[in-house]
């Protein structure tokens, strides 16, 4: 209940809900779902494809990560449909943003 109230209050203030995201969980999601195709962490040497590294993706969205969240909300080949929840998307986007 308090979390929902806080989210609503932050939205009223115009504060980003990214502050409610769990960066560590986003890293776990990235390692589980994304690391095969993307380099998702600074210590990862390589990926199986030439998909953009997460650090590069983070730089593509220097001011606003909302377009990235929208992209992850919809299926977009060649990426698999991961069926992430809204919270998981927030967490993943927060993690990507932390790599700027």
Beta strands, then each sheet from edge to edge (+ up, - down):
end
